[in-house]
Amino acid sequence: MPVPEGYVFAMSSADLEEGGIYPFSVDEEDRIVCMVDGEVFALDGICTHEYAELADGEIEDHTLWCPLHSSGFNVCSGKATNLPAVIALPTYDVRVEDDAVYVSREPKAQG
Amino acid sequence: MTANRRFVIVGAGLAGHSAATTLRQHGFDGDVILIGDEPTRPYERPPLSKQFLQGVRSADELYFHTLEQYAELGIELKLGRRAVGLDTARQQLTLDTGERVDYDKLLLATGASPIRLRQPGFDLPGVHYLRTLADASELGDQLRGGERRVVVIGAGFIGSEVAASARMLGNTVHLVDLLPLPMVTALGDTLGELFAEVHRRQGVALHMLSRVDELRGSGSVEAAVLAGGQEIGCDLVIVGVGVRPNVELAREAGIEIDNGIVVNELGETSAPNVYAAGDVAHWWHPGHGQRFRVEHYDNAGEHGMAAARSMLGVGEPYVPLPYFWSDQYDINLQYVGYPEAWDELVLRGDLDAFAVTAFFLREGQVCAAATVNRPRELRSARRICEARAVVDPAILADEGTDLRALSRSLGKK
């Protein structure tokens, strides 16, 4: 099946596990896919506070925790919910089709 | 319902900022006034000794909010003003401009100030302290050219971070402390020795169990004289020997003071309708049955939020799990837990490779943990500390143990 227009292939959906965080890149930019309560989300892979790879972080409930300084982000909205980050993490549209996770190239508008 | 009520916050650091924004998040629609003696709106202090000093982050990147955001939230900022008088009977503050500000509820989030050294020569130009953005801007200008000879007095967190930043910028650095190892009070001997080795390998000259008796120089500082007589030639001296809570306003108002402003678990001081939070507050922890005063970033934010909820009548006892981090060179340190007396240290990882997680146990319970370049284990370590779990030290130390699974099995977060 072709990749939907404006989307990139991120990973096989068979590899998704609850609470898992999966790094991938788009044009050398780091992104992550994660699954919470069976729902799949895609966000920028680098913390908005200081350089840290969020794939090394952890998800509790709907909060994605940065591994270096414990900034918290809501996985659905990208909103910074815990300092020290104050800037939201860009989020991307996700389509799960034909055993694949596709992620939009462009971020969603910040809500 | 709350209209026409006025909540005033003295201190525009993180605790004050967090309190002000929390009041609005909870729908408080009275006046919120935030008074700060620095000319700047609230900003993030931790980078001042690290990324800001190194020139990696600019001042613009440190502010929590824009001025427009404060305006949208209806938070009135009175910056560059100092509260010099507090009348708790009339519920009124006096500012250094002579202006009087009435309050219905008041939060004192006045923070702390660096301890100044008074030995001979410490009034010479070239002696720096680091607390504010202005301090850090001035110091950064001196350090960023590199090739300066720097003596850092105090190997606690600020001193160690400043030593690292100064070294990273290509300066010659001497680090002096009365204690045997850097950050030893907080981290203990094993991690203190790890950081001593990190600094030595980076070329910092360590002078532990030493003190500077005198600074010499004509016009500006030229040498630091150690207690044994050794003289260290230098262009700059940076003092980081701890802070004192800013209690003067509260003390003169007759509010109870004991190692900070004394507050209960709801952040209430001894005066009606007056609260305190952050570095300045010595708060009662009902679970531990003792008071704590914590000087870290995370506590300032959390305590400010907790105090704001108390001011709104929806407060709950403040019983956080303290957390802080430090970044020095390429080493990331994170620590969770209370500064308790521990009796057993369990190491997981490779101490010699500077990649290790340390668990601090007290009577078998994990009461605190530190990750050194093992950030992936922080959340797990945190859950274990939160549960005060009793875990077989051999299991904690075993790299084969899935720490996430173990920590998540300890019960609800």
Interface residues (C-beta under 8 A of the other chain):
Chain A: E50 A52 D56 G57 E58 E60 D61 W65 P67 L68 H69 S70 L83 P84 V86
Chain B: L14 S18 E44 P46 P47 Q51 R57 F64 H65 Y297 D298 G301 Y323 W325 D327 N332 Q334 P375 R376 L378 R379 S380 R404 K413
